[in-house]
Amino acid sequence: MHYILKKQVKYTEPDGGKDNIVNLAPKINFPIGHLIEYYLLSKRPSDLLEYVKKIRIPGPNKYVKEIEKIFSEIQES
């Protein structure tokens, strides 16, 4: 849960932001993607980049580095 909260803080922009994206309330299934990432980070880190590419997240290498940093921060606390 701490991983999801920390990730939400990092990626949530004020409404409008630089891309004019409005943040809506999360859908009921929103934790599923975070839980998959968390599982891959904790159990199968070598598969994470492939997963991120398959779900077509832009800038997959940068994204993986960012979430690895978030994951390492929650491991320290």
C-alpha positions in Angstrom: 0.0 0.0 0.0 2.9 2.4 0.8 4.2 1.8 -2.7 0.9 2.8 -4.3 0.6 6.0 -2.2 4.2 7.0 -2.9 3.7 6.4 -6.6 0.4 8.5 -6.6 2.2 11.4 -5.0 5.0 11.3 -7.6 2.8 11.1 -10.7 -0.2 13.2 -9.7 -0.2 16.8 -11.1 -2.4 19.7 -10.1 -5.5 19.7 -12.3 -4.5 21.1 -15.6 -0.8 20.5 -15.1 1.6 21.1 -18.0 -0.4 18.7 -20.2 -3.8 20.0 -19.2 -4.7 16.6 -17.8 -7.5 16.5 -15.1 -7.0 13.9 -12.4 -10.2 11.9 -11.9 -11.1 9.6 -9.1 -9.4 6.2 -9.4 -11.4 3.3 -10.9 -12.3 0.3 -8.8 -9.5 -1.8 -10.5 -6.7 0.8 -10.2 -4.6 -1.1 -7.6 -4.2 -4.1 -10.0 -1.6 -2.5 -12.1 0.3 -1.2 -9.1 0.2 -4.7 -7.5 1.6 -6.3 -10.7 4.4 -3.8 -10.7 5.0 -4.4 -7.0 5.1 -8.1 -7.5 7.6 -7.8 -10.4 9.8 -5.4 -8.4 9.9 -7.7 -5.4 10.0 -11.2 -7.0 10.9 -10.9 -10.7 12.7 -7.6 -11.3 14.3 -8.8 -14.6 10.8 -9.1 -16.1 9.6 -5.6 -15.2 10.9 -3.8 -18.3 9.3 -6.3 -20.6 6.0 -5.9 -18.8 6.1 -2.1 -19.0 6.8 -2.3 -22.7 4.0 -4.7 -23.3 1.5 -2.4 -21.6 2.9 0.4 -23.7 3.9 2.9 -21.0 5.7 5.8 -22.8 9.4 6.0 -22.0 9.6 2.5 -20.5 13.3 2.6 -19.4 12.8 5.9 -17.6 9.6 4.7 -16.0 11.2 1.5 -14.7 14.0 3.5 -13.2 11.5 5.8 -11.5 9.5 3.0 -10.0 12.6 1.1 -8.9 13.6 4.2 -7.0 10.2 4.4 -5.3 10.3 0.7 -4.5 13.8 1.1 -2.9 12.6 4.1 -0.9 9.8 2.1 0.7 12.1 -0.8 1.4 14.3 1.5 3.4 11.4 2.8 5.6 
